[in-house]
Amino acid sequence: MGRFIYDTSANAIEIDDRTLAHLRLVVMNKLRRSESFMFDHELKDGTGRRSFWIHASVPLQFHFIDRRPQTINRLWVDELMLSASSPSGLTLSPEPKDAPPAS
């Protein structure tokens, strides 16, 4: 289980490494285009959800537990990019199983 850290470790959430790798690509591409966006995440323990306003001025980290790089499912990245560009912002969806992962 990796961690998405926004600003400080107090603003960290646990996300599995595979999902975190895809989240990293989406965030990197949105910020590269100077596009801020909302990221909404349901907490694994069922205690609610956290929302982060993702902006280039705020430091962020992606802490992976597994040292090996993940294969990337481009269909999933496309879905997450569409979500990030929507009025409600990015919500992590399950990985589509009908498309083979590509590197």
C-alpha atoms as one frame of an Amber mdcrd trajectory, in Angstrom:
protein
   0.000   0.000   0.000   1.562   3.269  -1.153   0.799   6.786  -0.001  -0.303
   9.967  -1.726   1.102  12.853   0.308  -0.264  16.343  -0.325   1.701  19.155
   1.318   2.555  17.340   4.582   2.427  13.774   5.873  -0.675  14.797   7.852
  -2.408  15.101   4.467  -1.591  11.583   3.309  -3.891   8.828   2.153  -3.094
   5.197   1.479  -3.588   3.973  -2.080  -2.419   0.669  -3.542   0.703   1.002
  -5.698  -1.033   0.094  -8.963  -3.710   2.763  -8.532  -1.096   5.222  -7.267
   0.960   4.769 -10.457  -2.069   5.698 -12.553  -2.972   8.606 -10.266   0.593
   9.888 -10.625   0.284  10.000 -14.409  -3.012  11.871 -14.266  -1.755  14.436
 -11.747   1.515  14.902 -13.616  -0.274  15.501 -16.924  -2.878  17.882 -15.477
  -0.264  19.973 -13.645   2.031  19.978 -16.687  -0.841  21.708 -18.513  -1.267
  24.140 -15.577  -4.700  22.669 -14.859  -5.732  22.581 -11.207  -8.500  20.169
 -10.231 -10.358  18.548  -7.348  -9.367  15.033  -6.265 -11.979  13.210  -4.191
 -10.997  10.014  -2.369 -13.149   7.655  -0.299 -11.282   6.507   2.781 -10.650
   2.761   2.991 -11.834   2.533   6.594 -15.301   3.773   5.649 -15.042   6.957
   7.730 -15.810   9.251   4.821 -14.030  10.955   2.022 -11.283  13.540   1.582
 -11.116  16.180  -1.113  -7.871  17.770  -2.262  -7.600  20.829  -4.489  -4.627
  19.824  -6.636  -2.527  22.828  -7.599   1.074  23.125  -8.782   2.002  25.406
  -5.872   1.390  22.661  -3.297   4.136  20.039  -2.840   3.046  16.461  -3.358
   4.641  13.035  -3.196   3.819   9.571  -4.414   5.331   7.019  -2.052   5.422
   3.535  -3.591   6.068   0.484  -1.422   6.910  -1.790  -4.368  10.199  -0.845
  -6.030   9.171  -2.366  -9.351   7.407  -0.030 -11.805   3.782  -0.823 -12.596
   2.524  -1.585 -16.082   0.150   1.119 -17.221  -3.378   0.564 -18.480  -3.862
   3.441 -20.934  -7.631   2.995 -20.996  -7.704   3.537 -17.227  -5.499   6.633
 -17.520  -7.872   8.019 -20.162 -10.881   7.374 -17.904  -9.173   9.042 -14.946
  -8.154  12.031 -17.083 -11.780  12.498 -18.148 -12.850  12.318 -14.523 -10.215
  14.886 -13.487 -11.474  17.249 -16.188 -15.120  16.919 -15.137 -16.920  19.529
 -12.998 -16.915  17.183  -9.991 -13.206  16.389 -10.314 -11.161  13.208 -10.137
 -12.625  10.184  -8.416 -10.676   6.940  -8.594 -12.620   4.343 -10.538 -11.871
   0.613 -10.661  -9.406  -0.465 -13.323 -11.164  -1.575 -16.521 -10.571  -5.293
 -16.992 -11.501  -5.451 -20.678  -8.337  -3.731 -21.894  -4.903  -5.318 -21.623
  -2.337  -3.228 -19.726   0.305  -1.539 -21.852   3.663  -0.230 -20.762
